[in-house]
Amino acid sequence: MMLINTKLTYAEVGATREAVLPSGYKHVRRDVDIGAGSETFERAATAMLHWRMHRAAGIDVTASGPAAPGQPVLLRFGVAAPVQVVYRVDQPDRQGFAYGTLPGHPERGEEAFLVHLTGSGRVRFRITAFSRPATPLARLGGPVTGLIQAYVTNRYVSAIRDLSGR
């Protein structure tokens, strides 16, 4: 699980793995139950790692393959948002990845997605993110930017629930 920091626009690379997110950023934490059993876990993890969750949430994704450390990805949701995968989690009961912002992204920060099969057989989906505006337009957006982020986060949750078969 190598961390990459070539052209990222923030210093706290990998901080979405930590219990305490860096100060000076807006934080997002969502942890939701999306079903039960190993089949649900596998469907959710595959959809997330292969960018189907993003696409089902209405995000246009240009990527060379499944999420992998160092991989550049172009996300589009009205505006182009270049990111780079900074780490991937590959454990029997946990699958996920995080990407960080590259120059040209309207925000600075990192967003992580994790699917977890708990000991009781429940499947949890977690989003952890920290961000702040990187462009004058994003700074002017103020509260609207936060509403857009909440909207997209909700779309990710709905998409992963649908794709996992719940």
N, C-alpha and C positions, 0 to 999 in steps of 0.2 A: 504494500500500500504506500507507494511513493507519492510524495507531495511535489508538485511542480509549481514554480513561481518564475516564469519567464517574463511575461508582459502583463501580469495581473495588475489591476489598478488599486490594490489595497495591500496592506502589509500583513494582515492577520490570517494568512493562508492556513486553512485547516481548522479554524476556530469553531466551526459548526460541530466539531466533535466534542467540544468542551461543555461543561455544565454551565459555566458563566460566559456569556457572549461579550465581545469587546464593547467598551463604552464608546459613546459618540455616534452610535448607529441606532436606527430603528430595528427592533427585534421582532421576529415572528416565530412562534412555536405552536404547532398544531400536532396533536397526537390523538388519533381516532381509531376506533375498532372498525375493521372492514370485513370481518367474517371469521371463519374457523376452518382449521384443517390445512394439511400440507398442500392439497391441490389449490386452494385459494391463495396460499402463500406463493406457490410457484407461478400461478397466473399473474398475480400482482407484481411479483419481482420481475418477471419477464417483460411485462408491459411497461414497467418503469424503466428498466435498463435499456430497452430498445426504443425508447422515446415515444411509445404509443400513448402513454399517459399524457404527455405534453400535447401531442397532436389531438387527442380526444378532448383536451381542455381548450382547444382553439388556437394553440400556438403552432406556427409554422416552424419546422425544425429542419435544418440542413446539417447532417452529421454523417461521418464516414462509416459508422457502425454503432454497435452498442456502446454505452458509456464506458470509457477507459481513461485512466490518468494521462494527462497531457493532451487529450483530444480537444481540438477547437470545435466549437459548435456555434452556429448562427441561429438564434431564436428571433422570431418576428411575431409581434402582437401589436400591430399598428406601426411600430418603429423597429428598426433592426437593433438587436441586443446581442453582441458577440460575447461568448463565454468560453471558458476552458474547464474541462473536468480536472479537479485537483486531487480527488481521491475516490476510491471505490471500496466498498465493503463487500467481501465475499466470504460469508460464514454459513454453515448449514441452516442456521435459524435467523440470519440477518443478511439482507441484501440491500445495497443502496449505493449512492454516490453523492458527491457535491460538485458544484461548479462555481467558479469565481468569474468576476467581470473582467473584460478586456477593454482596451481603449475603444471608444465609440459607443459603449453601453451607456444609457442615460443614468445608471446608478453605479455605485461602488459597493462591493460586498460579495457575499457568498450565500448560496442556498443549497441545502442538503435534503435528500429524500431517502427514507429508510423504511423498509418493510421488515417486520419482526414477527416471527412465529413464537409465541410465548410458551412456557412450560405447560400451561393449561390448554394449549391448542388454539388459542385465539390469535388472530392476525391483526397486528397494529400497523398503522401507517403514520409516519412522523415526518413533518416538514420543520426544519430549523433554518432560520435565515437572519442575516444582519445586512443592512444596507443604508446608504445615504445618497442624496442626489450628487451626480457627477457633472451635470450640465446645467447651464443657466435655465433652460426650459424645464428641466426636472425640478430645480429649486423653486421656480415660479409656480409649479404645479401644487406645491405644498400639500394640503389635505387631500386633494384629488389624487395625487400620487399614492397616498396611503390607501385610499378607497380602491384604486386599481389593483394594488398589491393584494388587498383582502379579497377582491373579486377573483383574481387569478388563483389564489390559494384555495378558495372554495371550489373553483373549477377543477383543480388538481384532485381534491378530495372526491368530488363527484365522479370524475373520470376513473380514478383507481378503484372506486367501489364498483362501477359498471364493468370495468375490464377484469376484475377479479372474480366476477360471477355472483356477487352478492345481490 
